[in-house]
């Protein structure tokens, strides 16, 4: 492995996902806090590149648990988060063709509130803490 500052080292492009990944301090507790930790690691690390053409990986931050608690009324969380995830994926400028396989999505929950994940991000790298996507529980 090469240090990030070394020539030829891995480069990570971090998407700006706006309101989907803010309020880091409030969102950094518990199991879901890993969303903030991964985001901060890639955002401030020496492996980061601002040039997508240099990127070996693309990290897509979304503090979904925190966003759900702050913006979504109980009762329809899964449908609303699924729609948010689909809109997020559709907005990713570099999520096309073979570059899909270079994207990283993080699901740090016991449920993946993204029932459409198979049709939207199956070609990407999924970082998960539980192996149970939502549809497996039905």
DSSP file (Angstrom, degrees, kcal/mol; ACC not computed):
  #  RESIDUE AA STRUCTURE BP1 BP2  ACC     N-H-->O    O-->H-N    N-H-->O    O-->H-N    TCO  KAPPA ALPHA  PHI   PSI    X-CA   Y-CA   Z-CA
    1    1 A X              0   0    0      0, 0.0     2,-0.4     0, 0.0     8,-0.1   0.000 360.0 360.0 360.0 143.1    0.0    0.0    0.0
    2    2 A X        -     0   0    0      6,-0.1     8,-0.3     4,-0.1     2,-0.1  -0.810 360.0-109.3-104.1 144.4    1.2    3.5   -0.8
    3    3 A X    >   -     0   0    0     -2,-0.4     3,-2.0     1,-0.1     6,-0.1  -0.411  36.4-112.2 -63.5 148.5    0.7    6.5    1.4
    4    4 A X  T 3  S+     0   0    0      1,-0.3     5,-0.2     5,-0.1    -1,-0.1   0.791 116.2  54.6 -58.7 -29.2   -1.8    8.9   -0.1
    5    5 A X  T 3  S+     0   0    0      2,-0.1    -1,-0.3     3,-0.1     2,-0.1   0.601  88.6 100.4 -80.0 -10.0    0.8   11.5   -0.8
    6    6 A X  S X  S-     0   0    0     -3,-2.0     3,-1.9     1,-0.1    -4,-0.1  -0.410  88.3 -92.2 -76.5 150.4    3.0    9.1   -2.7
    7    7 A X  T 3  S+     0   0    0      1,-0.3    -1,-0.1    -2,-0.1    -2,-0.1  -0.367 113.1  18.4 -59.4 137.3    3.0    9.1   -6.5
    8    8 A X  T 3  S+     0   0    0      1,-0.2    -1,-0.3    -3,-0.1    -6,-0.1   0.511  92.1 145.2  79.9   5.2    0.5    6.6   -7.9
    9    9 A X    <   -     0   0    0     -3,-1.9    -1,-0.2    -5,-0.2    -5,-0.1  -0.298  60.8 -80.3 -72.7 160.2   -1.5    6.4   -4.6
   10   10 A X        -     0   0    0     -8,-0.3     2,-0.4    46,-0.1    -1,-0.1  -0.306  45.0-154.5 -59.3 140.2   -5.2    6.0   -4.5
   11   11 A X        -     0   0    0     43,-0.2    45,-2.9    -3,-0.1    46,-1.8  -0.973   4.3-159.7-122.0 136.1   -7.2    9.2   -5.1
   12   12 A X  E     -ab  48  57A   0     35,-2.8    37,-2.5    -2,-0.4     2,-0.5  -0.965   5.4-154.3-121.4 126.1  -10.8    9.7   -3.8
   13   13 A X  E     - b   0  58A   0     44,-2.7    46,-3.0    -2,-0.5     2,-0.6  -0.852  12.9-153.5 -94.5 131.0  -13.2   12.3   -5.1
   14   14 A X  E     - b   0  59A   0     35,-0.5    46,-0.2    -2,-0.5     2,-0.1  -0.930  11.5-136.1-110.4 118.7  -15.8   13.3   -2.5
   15   15 A X        -     0   0    0     44,-2.4     2,-0.8    -2,-0.6    46,-0.4  -0.379  13.2-126.5 -67.6 147.7  -19.2   14.5   -3.8
   16   16 A X        +     0   0    0      1,-0.1    -1,-0.1    44,-0.1    44,-0.0  -0.881  32.5 174.0 -92.0 107.2  -20.8   17.6   -2.3
   17   17 A X    >   -     0   0    0     -2,-0.8     3,-2.0     1,-0.3    -1,-0.1   0.193  22.8-156.4-103.8  15.7  -24.2   16.3   -1.4
   18   18 A X  G >  S+     0   0    0      1,-0.3     3,-2.1     2,-0.2    -1,-0.3  -0.158  70.8   9.6  55.0-128.4  -25.3   19.5    0.4
   19   19 A X  G >  S+     0   0    0      1,-0.3     3,-0.7     2,-0.1    -1,-0.3   0.623 119.2  71.7 -64.4 -13.2  -28.0   19.2    3.0
   20   20 A X  G <  S+     0   0    0     -3,-2.0    43,-3.1     1,-0.2    -1,-0.3   0.624 109.1  31.8 -77.5 -10.9  -27.8   15.4    2.8
   21   21 A X  G <  S+     0   0    0     -3,-2.1     2,-0.3    41,-0.2    -1,-0.2  -0.311  95.6 103.7-142.7  54.9  -24.5   15.5    4.6
   22   22 A X    <   +     0   0    0     -3,-0.7    41,-0.1     1,-0.2    -3,-0.0  -0.774  49.7  57.9-127.0 178.7  -24.4   18.4    7.0
   23   23 A X     >  +     0   0    0     -2,-0.3     4,-1.4     3,-0.1     3,-0.2   0.917  60.3 173.1  67.0  46.7  -24.8   18.8   10.8
   24   24 A X  H  >  +     0   0    0      1,-0.2     4,-0.5     2,-0.2     3,-0.2   0.847  68.4  54.8 -57.1 -41.4  -21.8   16.5   11.3
   25   25 A X  H >4 S+     0   0    0      1,-0.2     3,-1.0     2,-0.2    -1,-0.2   0.937 111.1  44.2 -62.3 -46.3  -21.6   17.1   15.1
   26   26 A X  H 34 S+     0   0    0      1,-0.2     3,-0.4    -3,-0.2    -1,-0.2   0.748 116.9  47.8 -68.7 -23.0  -25.2   16.1   15.7
   27   27 A X  H 3< S+     0   0    0     -4,-1.4     9,-0.4     1,-0.2    -1,-0.2   0.387  88.6  85.6 -98.7   3.3  -24.9   13.1   13.4
   28   28 A X    <<  +     0   0    0     -3,-1.0     2,-0.2    -4,-0.5    -1,-0.2   0.338  68.1  94.3 -93.4   9.3  -21.6   11.7   14.7
   29   29 A X  S    S+     0   0    0     -3,-0.4     4,-0.4    -4,-0.1     3,-0.3  -0.663  75.5   3.7-100.4 156.1  -23.0    9.6   17.6
   30   30 A X  S >  S-     0   0    0     -2,-0.2     3,-1.6     1,-0.2     4,-0.3  -0.042 111.0 -40.5  71.7-172.9  -23.9    5.9   17.7
   31   31 A X  G >  S+     0   0    0      1,-0.3     3,-1.3     2,-0.2    -1,-0.2   0.854 136.8  57.2 -56.9 -38.2  -23.6    3.3   14.9
   32   32 A X  G >  S+     0   0    0      1,-0.3     3,-2.1    -3,-0.3     4,-0.4   0.633  82.8  85.4 -72.3 -12.9  -24.7    5.8   12.3
   33   33 A X  G X>  +     0   0    0     -3,-1.6     4,-2.1    -4,-0.4     3,-0.7   0.703  70.0  79.0 -60.2 -18.7  -21.9    8.2   13.3
   34   34 A X  H <> S+     0   0    0     -3,-1.3     4,-2.7    -4,-0.3     5,-0.3   0.784  81.8  66.3 -61.3 -25.2  -19.7    6.2   10.9
   35   35 A X  H <> S+     0   0    0     -3,-2.1     4,-1.7    -8,-0.2    -1,-0.2   0.927 106.2  40.9 -59.0 -44.5  -21.4    8.2    8.1
   36   36 A X  H <> S+     0   0    0     -3,-0.7     4,-3.0    -4,-0.4     5,-0.3   0.915 113.8  52.8 -69.7 -43.9  -19.7   11.3    9.4
   37   37 A X  H  X S+     0   0    0     -4,-2.1     4,-2.6     2,-0.2    -2,-0.2   0.919 111.1  45.2 -62.4 -45.1  -16.4    9.6   10.1
   38   38 A X  H  X S+     0   0    0     -4,-2.7     4,-2.5     2,-0.2     5,-0.3   0.934 114.3  50.2 -62.0 -45.0  -16.1    8.2    6.6
   39   39 A X  H  X S+     0   0    0     -4,-1.7     4,-2.8    -5,-0.3    -2,-0.2   0.946 113.5  44.1 -59.3 -49.9  -17.1   11.5    5.1
   40   40 A X  H  X S+     0   0    0     -4,-3.0     4,-2.3     2,-0.2     5,-0.3   0.900 111.1  55.4 -63.3 -40.9  -14.5   13.5    7.2
   41   41 A X  H  X S+     0   0    0     -4,-2.6     4,-1.0    -5,-0.3    -1,-0.2   0.939 116.8  35.2 -57.5 -49.1  -11.8   10.9    6.6
   42   42 A X  H  < S+     0   0    0     -4,-2.5    -1,-0.2     1,-0.2    -2,-0.2   0.859 116.1  55.4 -74.3 -35.3  -12.2   11.2    2.8
   43   43 A X  H  < S+     0   0    0     -4,-2.8    -2,-0.2    -5,-0.3    -1,-0.2   0.852 121.9  24.7 -69.7 -35.1  -12.9   14.9    2.8
   44   44 A X  H  < S+     0   0    0     -4,-2.3    -1,-0.2    -5,-0.2    -2,-0.2   0.486  99.0 108.8-109.5  -3.7   -9.8   16.1    4.7
   45   45 A X  S >< S-     0   0    0     -4,-1.0     3,-1.4    -5,-0.3    -3,-0.0  -0.253  77.8-117.0 -74.3 161.5   -7.5   13.2    3.9
   46   46 A X  T 3  S+     0   0    0      1,-0.3    -1,-0.1   -35,-0.0    -4,-0.1   0.574 110.3  69.0 -74.2  -8.9   -4.5   13.4    1.6
   47   47 A X  T 3  S+     0   0    0    -36,-0.1   -35,-2.8     2,-0.0    -1,-0.3   0.592  77.6 110.4 -81.6 -10.5   -6.0   10.9   -0.7
   48   48 A X  B <   -a   12   0A   0     -3,-1.4     2,-0.4   -37,-0.2   -35,-0.2  -0.373  47.6-170.2 -70.2 140.9   -8.7   13.4   -1.7
   49   49 A X        -     0   0    0    -37,-2.5   -35,-0.5    -2,-0.1    -2,-0.0  -0.982  22.1-157.8-125.6 144.4   -8.7   14.8   -5.2
   50   50 A X  S    S+     0   0    0     -2,-0.4     2,-0.7   -37,-0.1    -1,-0.1   0.516  80.3  81.7 -89.8  -9.2  -10.8   17.7   -6.4
   51   51 A X    >>  -     0   0    0      1,-0.1     3,-1.8     2,-0.0     4,-0.6  -0.864  65.0-161.0-102.6 107.5  -10.4   16.4  -10.0
   52   52 A X  G >4 S+     0   0    0     -2,-0.7     3,-0.7     1,-0.3    -1,-0.1   0.761  89.8  66.2 -60.1 -24.0  -12.8   13.6  -10.8
   53   53 A X  G 34 S+     0   0    0      1,-0.2    -1,-0.3    -3,-0.1    -2,-0.0   0.766 102.7  47.3 -68.1 -23.7  -10.5   12.6  -13.7
   54   54 A X  G <4 S+     0   0    0     -3,-1.8    -1,-0.2   -42,-0.0   -43,-0.2   0.571  89.5 118.0 -88.0 -11.3   -7.8   11.6  -11.2
   55   55 A X    <<  +     0   0    0     -3,-0.7   -43,-0.2    -4,-0.6     3,-0.1  -0.332  38.1 179.4 -72.3 133.3  -10.2    9.6   -9.0
   56   56 A X  S    S+     0   0    0    -45,-2.9     2,-0.3     1,-0.3   -44,-0.2   0.699  82.7  20.8 -90.0 -30.0   -9.8    5.9   -8.3
   57   57 A X  E     -b   12   0A   0    -46,-1.8   -44,-2.7     2,-0.0     2,-0.5  -0.960  66.5-148.1-137.8 153.9  -12.9    6.1   -6.1
   58   58 A X  E     -bc  13 103A   0     44,-2.6    46,-3.0    -2,-0.3     2,-0.5  -0.987  14.4-154.3-124.0 119.4  -15.9    8.4   -5.6
   59   59 A X  E     -bc  14 104A   0    -46,-3.0   -44,-2.4    -2,-0.5     2,-0.7  -0.818   2.2-160.8 -98.3 133.3  -17.4    8.7   -2.1
   60   60 A X        -     0   0    0     44,-1.9    46,-0.5    -2,-0.5     2,-0.3  -0.871  11.3-155.8-114.7  96.0  -21.0    9.7   -1.9
   61   61 A X        +     0   0    0     -2,-0.7     2,-0.3   -46,-0.4   -41,-0.1  -0.527  24.0 158.0 -76.8 136.4  -21.8   11.1    1.6
   62   62 A X        -     0   0    0     -2,-0.3     2,-1.8    44,-0.1   -41,-0.2  -0.810  30.6-155.3-155.3 112.1  -25.4   10.9    2.9
   63   63 A X     >  +     0   0    0    -43,-3.1     4,-3.1    -2,-0.3     5,-0.2  -0.545  29.9 167.1 -85.2  72.0  -26.2   11.1    6.6
   64   64 A X  H  >  +     0   0    0     -2,-1.8     4,-2.7     1,-0.2    -1,-0.2   0.860  67.7  49.3 -63.5 -40.7  -29.4    9.2    6.1
   65   65 A X  H  > S+     0   0    0     -3,-0.2     4,-2.2     2,-0.2    -1,-0.2   0.942 116.3  42.9 -65.3 -45.5  -30.3    8.4    9.7
   66   66 A X  H  > S+     0   0    0      2,-0.2     4,-1.9     1,-0.2    -2,-0.2   0.920 113.9  51.4 -65.0 -44.2  -29.7   11.9   10.8
   67   67 A X  H  X S+     0   0    0     -4,-3.1     4,-2.6     1,-0.2     5,-0.4   0.923 109.4  51.4 -58.8 -44.3  -31.5   13.3    7.8
   68   68 A X  H  X S+     0   0    0     -4,-2.7     4,-1.8     1,-0.2    -1,-0.2   0.931 110.9  47.4 -58.8 -47.0  -34.5   11.1    8.6
   69   69 A X  H  < S+     0   0    0     -4,-2.2    -1,-0.2     1,-0.2    -2,-0.2   0.805 119.9  38.6 -67.0 -29.1  -34.6   12.2   12.2
   70   70 A X  H  < S+     0   0    0     -4,-1.9    -1,-0.2    -5,-0.1    -2,-0.2   0.748 131.0  19.0 -92.4 -26.1  -34.4   15.9   11.3
   71   71 A X  H  < S+     0   0    0     -4,-2.6     2,-0.5    -5,-0.2    -3,-0.2   0.551 104.0  74.0-127.3 -10.4  -36.5   16.1    8.1
   72   72 A X     <  -     0   0    0     -4,-1.8     2,-0.1    -5,-0.4    -1,-0.1  -0.933  67.5-134.1-119.9 126.4  -38.9   13.2    7.8
   73   73 A X    >   -     0   0    0     -2,-0.5     3,-1.1     1,-0.1     4,-0.1  -0.468  39.7 -94.6 -71.3 143.5  -42.1   12.6    9.8
   74   74 A X  T 3  S+     0   0    0      1,-0.2    -1,-0.1    -2,-0.1    -5,-0.0  -0.247 102.2  48.5 -58.2 143.8  -42.5    9.1   11.1
   75   75 A X  T 3  S+     0   0    0     -3,-0.1    -1,-0.2     0, 0.0     3,-0.1  -0.038 109.9  43.4 120.5 -31.2  -44.6    6.8    9.0
   76   76 A X    <>  +     0   0    0     -3,-1.1     4,-2.2     2,-0.1     5,-0.2   0.032  69.6 125.1-133.4  27.0  -43.3    7.1    5.5
   77   77 A X  H  > S+     0   0    0      1,-0.2     4,-3.0     2,-0.2     5,-0.3   0.894  71.9  51.4 -59.3 -45.6  -39.5    7.1    6.1
   78   78 A X  H  > S+     0   0    0      1,-0.2     4,-2.4     2,-0.2    37,-0.2   0.927 112.1  45.2 -63.0 -46.0  -38.6    4.3    3.8
   79   79 A X  H  > S+     0   0    0      2,-0.2     4,-2.2     1,-0.2    -1,-0.2   0.914 116.0  46.7 -63.9 -42.5  -40.4    5.7    0.7
   80   80 A X  H  X S+     0   0    0     -4,-2.2     4,-2.4     2,-0.2    -2,-0.2   0.911 114.4  46.4 -68.1 -41.4  -39.1    9.2    1.3
   81   81 A X  H  X S+     0   0    0     -4,-3.0     4,-2.8    -5,-0.2    -2,-0.2   0.873 110.4  53.8 -68.2 -35.9  -35.5    8.0    1.8
   82   82 A X  H  X S+     0   0    0     -4,-2.4     4,-2.5    -5,-0.3    -2,-0.2   0.939 110.6  46.5 -61.1 -45.8  -35.8    5.7   -1.2
   83   83 A X  H  X S+     0   0    0     -4,-2.2     4,-2.5     2,-0.2    -2,-0.2   0.904 112.3  50.5 -63.3 -41.7  -36.8    8.8   -3.3
   84   84 A X  H  X S+     0   0    0     -4,-2.4     4,-2.6     2,-0.2    -2,-0.2   0.929 111.3  48.2 -61.4 -45.1  -34.0   10.9   -1.8
   85   85 A X  H  X S+     0   0    0     -4,-2.8     4,-2.8    28,-0.2     5,-0.2   0.916 111.3  49.8 -62.2 -43.3  -31.5    8.1   -2.6
   86   86 A X  H  X S+     0   0    0     -4,-2.5     4,-2.3     1,-0.2    -1,-0.2   0.913 112.8  46.9 -62.1 -42.7  -32.8    7.8   -6.2
   87   87 A X  H  X S+     0   0    0     -4,-2.5     4,-1.3     2,-0.2    -2,-0.2   0.893 111.7  51.8 -65.4 -39.2  -32.6   11.6   -6.7
   88   88 A X  H >X S+     0   0    0     -4,-2.6     4,-0.6     2,-0.2     3,-0.6   0.951 110.7  46.7 -61.5 -49.5  -29.1   11.6   -5.2
   89   89 A X  H >< S+     0   0    0     -4,-2.8     3,-1.2     1,-0.3    -2,-0.2   0.905 110.4  53.3 -60.1 -42.2  -27.9    8.9   -7.5
   90   90 A X  H 3< S+     0   0    0     -4,-2.3    -1,-0.3     1,-0.2    -2,-0.2   0.773 107.2  53.5 -64.1 -25.3  -29.4   10.6  -10.5
   91   91 A X  H << S+     0   0    0     -4,-1.3     2,-0.6    -3,-0.6    -1,-0.2   0.564  78.4 111.5 -86.6  -8.6  -27.6   13.8   -9.6
   92   92 A X    X<  -     0   0    0     -3,-1.2     3,-1.3    -4,-0.6   -32,-0.0  -0.550  56.2-156.6 -74.6 112.6  -24.1   12.2   -9.5
   93   93 A X  T 3  S+     0   0    0     -2,-0.6    -1,-0.2     1,-0.3    -4,-0.0   0.734  89.5  38.9 -62.2 -25.3  -22.2   13.7  -12.4
   94   94 A X  T 3  S+     0   0    0      1,-0.1     2,-1.5     5,-0.1    -1,-0.3   0.268  82.2 107.7-113.3  11.1  -19.7   10.8  -12.6
   95   95 A X    <   +     0   0    0     -3,-1.3     2,-0.3    -6,-0.2    -1,-0.1  -0.618  57.1 100.3 -92.2  79.0  -22.0    7.8  -11.9
   96   96 A X  S >  S-     0   0    0     -2,-1.5     3,-1.5     0, 0.0     4,-0.3  -0.988  73.8 -11.6-156.4 154.7  -22.2    6.4  -15.4
   97   97 A X  G >  S-     0   0    0     -2,-0.3     3,-1.5     1,-0.3     4,-0.3  -0.143 125.2 -14.1  53.6-141.7  -20.6    3.5  -17.4
   98   98 A X  G >  S+     0   0    0      1,-0.3     3,-1.0     2,-0.2    -1,-0.3   0.679 126.2  75.0 -68.7 -17.1  -17.7    1.8  -15.9
   99   99 A X  G X  S+     0   0    0     -3,-1.5     3,-1.7     1,-0.2    -1,-0.3   0.687  77.0  77.4 -69.4 -16.8  -17.2    4.6  -13.3
  100  100 A X  G X  S+     0   0    0     -3,-1.5     3,-1.5    -4,-0.3    25,-0.3   0.886  88.4  57.8 -57.2 -37.2  -20.3    3.2  -11.4
  101  101 A X  G <  S+     0   0    0     -3,-1.0    -1,-0.3    -4,-0.3    -2,-0.2   0.568  99.3  59.8 -72.0  -7.9  -18.0    0.5  -10.0
  102  102 A X  G <  S+     0   0    0     -3,-1.7   -44,-2.6    -4,-0.2     2,-0.3   0.400  84.9 102.6 -97.5   1.3  -15.7    3.2   -8.5
  103  103 A X  E <   -c   58   0A   0     -3,-1.5    22,-3.1    -4,-0.2     2,-0.5  -0.643  57.4-151.5 -92.0 143.4  -18.4    4.7   -6.3
  104  104 A X  E     -cd  59 125A   0    -46,-3.0   -44,-1.9    -2,-0.3     2,-0.4  -0.958  12.6-178.3-115.5 126.7  -18.8    4.0   -2.6
  105  105 A X  E     - d   0 126A   0     20,-2.4    22,-3.4    -2,-0.5     2,-0.5  -0.975  14.7-147.4-121.7 139.3  -22.1    4.2   -0.8
  106  106 A X  E     + d   0 127A   0    -46,-0.5     2,-0.4    -2,-0.4    22,-0.2  -0.918  16.2 179.7-113.5 128.9  -22.4    3.6    3.0
  107  107 A X  E     + d   0 128A   0     20,-3.2    22,-1.5    -2,-0.5    23,-0.5  -0.827   6.6 171.5-124.7  90.2  -25.4    2.0    4.7
  108  108 A X        +     0   0    0     -2,-0.4     2,-0.3    20,-0.2   -74,-0.1  -0.102  47.3  91.6 -94.4  38.9  -24.6    1.9    8.5
  109  109 A X  S    S-     0   0    0     -2,-0.2    21,-0.3    21,-0.1    20,-0.3  -0.815  83.3-116.7-127.1 164.9  -28.1    0.8    9.6
  110  110 A X  S    S+     0   0    0     -2,-0.3     2,-0.4     1,-0.1    22,-0.2   0.758 108.8  41.3 -71.9 -22.3  -29.8   -2.5   10.4
  111  111 A X  S    S-     0   0    0     20,-0.0     2,-0.9    22,-0.0    22,-0.2  -0.971  80.9-136.0-121.6 140.7  -32.2   -1.6    7.5
  112  112 A X        -     0   0    0     20,-0.5     2,-2.6    -2,-0.4    22,-0.6  -0.847  13.4-154.4 -92.9 106.0  -31.1   -0.1    4.2
  113  113 A X  S    S+     0   0    0     -2,-0.9   -28,-0.2     1,-0.2    -1,-0.1  -0.232  74.7  86.9 -77.7  53.3  -33.8    2.6    3.6
  114  114 A X    >   +     0   0    0     -2,-2.6     3,-2.3   -29,-0.1    -1,-0.2  -0.497  47.5 172.1-149.9  68.3  -33.2    2.3   -0.1
  115  115 A X  T 3  S+     0   0    0      1,-0.3     3,-0.5   -37,-0.2    -2,-0.1   0.746  80.0  58.7 -56.0 -24.0  -35.4   -0.5   -1.5
  116  116 A X  T >> S+     0   0    0      1,-0.2     4,-1.5     2,-0.1     3,-0.7   0.280  70.9 112.1 -87.7  11.9  -34.4    0.5   -5.0
  117  117 A X  H <>> +     0   0    0     -3,-2.3     4,-3.1     1,-0.2     5,-0.6   0.848  69.6  58.6 -57.7 -37.2  -30.7   -0.1   -4.4
  118  118 A X  H 3>5S+     0   0    0     -3,-0.5     4,-0.5     1,-0.2    -1,-0.2   0.891 113.1  37.8 -62.1 -38.8  -30.5   -3.1   -6.7
  119  119 A X  H <45S+     0   0    0     -3,-0.7    -1,-0.2     2,-0.1    -2,-0.2   0.690 126.6  37.5 -83.9 -17.7  -31.6   -1.1   -9.7
  120  120 A X  H  <5S+     0   0    0     -4,-1.5    -2,-0.2    -3,-0.1    -3,-0.2   0.846 132.6   6.2-103.0 -40.4  -29.8    2.1   -8.8
  121  121 A X  H ><5S+     0   0    0     -4,-3.1     3,-1.9    -5,-0.2    -3,-0.2   0.198  79.2 119.7-135.3  18.3  -26.4    1.2   -7.3
  122  122 A X  T 3<<S+     0   0    0     -5,-0.6     4,-0.1    -4,-0.5    -4,-0.1   0.770  79.4  55.5 -60.2 -25.5  -25.8   -2.5   -7.5
  123  123 A X  T 3  S+     0   0    0     -5,-0.1    -1,-0.3    -3,-0.1   -20,-0.1   0.607  98.1  81.0 -82.2 -11.0  -22.6   -1.9   -9.6
  124  124 A X  S <  S-     0   0    0     -3,-1.9     2,-0.5   -22,-0.1   -20,-0.2  -0.274  93.8 -92.7 -86.5 174.7  -21.1    0.3   -7.0
  125  125 A X  E     -d  104   0A   0    -22,-3.1   -20,-2.4   -25,-0.3     2,-0.6  -0.809  39.1-157.6 -87.4 126.4  -19.2   -0.6   -3.8
  126  126 A X  E     -d  105   0A   0     -2,-0.5     2,-0.7   -22,-0.2   -20,-0.2  -0.932   4.5-158.9-109.7 119.4  -21.6   -0.8   -0.8
  127  127 A X  E     +d  106   0A   0    -22,-3.4   -20,-3.2    -2,-0.6     2,-0.3  -0.876  26.8 171.0 -96.3 117.0  -20.2   -0.4    2.6
  128  128 A X  E     -d  107   0A   0     -2,-0.7   -20,-0.2   -22,-0.2     3,-0.1  -0.921  40.5-160.7-132.3 151.3  -22.6   -2.0    5.1
  129  129 A X  S    S+     0   0    0    -22,-1.5     2,-0.4    -2,-0.3   -21,-0.1   0.587  89.1  40.9-101.0 -16.1  -22.8   -2.9    8.7
  130  130 A X        -     0   0    0    -23,-0.5    -1,-0.2   -21,-0.3   -21,-0.1  -0.977  68.9-145.9-130.0 144.4  -25.7   -5.3    8.2
  131  131 A X  S    S+     0   0    0     -2,-0.4     2,-0.8     1,-0.1   -21,-0.1   0.199  72.6  99.1 -93.3  16.7  -26.2   -7.8    5.4
  132  132 A X        -     0   0    0    -22,-0.2   -20,-0.5     3,-0.0    -1,-0.1  -0.774  56.6-162.4-110.7  88.6  -30.0   -7.4    5.4
  133  133 A X    >   -     0   0    0     -2,-0.8     3,-1.8   -22,-0.2     4,-0.4  -0.318  38.1-104.0 -59.5 155.3  -31.3   -5.1    2.8
  134  134 A X  G >  S+     0   0    0    -22,-0.6     3,-1.7     1,-0.3     4,-0.3   0.842 117.8  59.2 -52.3 -41.2  -34.9   -3.9    3.5
  135  135 A X  G >  S+     0   0    0      1,-0.3     3,-0.7     2,-0.2    -1,-0.3   0.696  94.6  65.1 -69.6 -15.7  -36.5   -6.2    1.0
  136  136 A X  G <  S+     0   0    0     -3,-1.8    -1,-0.3     1,-0.2    -2,-0.2   0.639  94.2  61.4 -77.3 -12.2  -35.0   -9.3    2.6
  137  137 A X  G <         0   0    0     -3,-1.7    -1,-0.2    -4,-0.4    -2,-0.2   0.576 360.0 360.0 -90.7  -9.9  -37.1   -8.7    5.7
  138  138 A X    <         0   0    0     -3,-0.7    -1,-0.2    -4,-0.3    -2,-0.1   0.481 360.0 360.0 -74.5 360.0  -40.5   -9.0    4.0
